[in-house]
């Protein structure tokens, strides 16, 4: 039987694969979320993180190309997955990010998430 975390994770992946980043964040981020890129300091709070993402979309993104999830696993209140994200930026460059994402869930929402990039 599919857990709530697995169901929600699959929906997050569906939204991300369509480039619906803000909808995914609005739906699944816990109010007290902490998101951390690699070794950077965590960005805290749902409102801050949604605004940060919206600013990136508005000021740097030209085109969403893809967000492909390859493998995922759920263990207790944690999920893990690897993905490839490709975006076209306003400066003409293409951002290709291969990442592993580790997530701690609380009450069906993303509570802590860390992105490891290659």
Secondary structure, 3 states (H helix, E strand, C coil): CCCHHHHHHHHHHHHHHCCCHHHHHHHHEEEEEEEEECCCCCEECHHHHHHHHHHHHHHHEEEEEEEEEEEEEEECCEEEEEEEEEEEECCCCEEEEEEEEEEEEECCEEEEEEEEEC
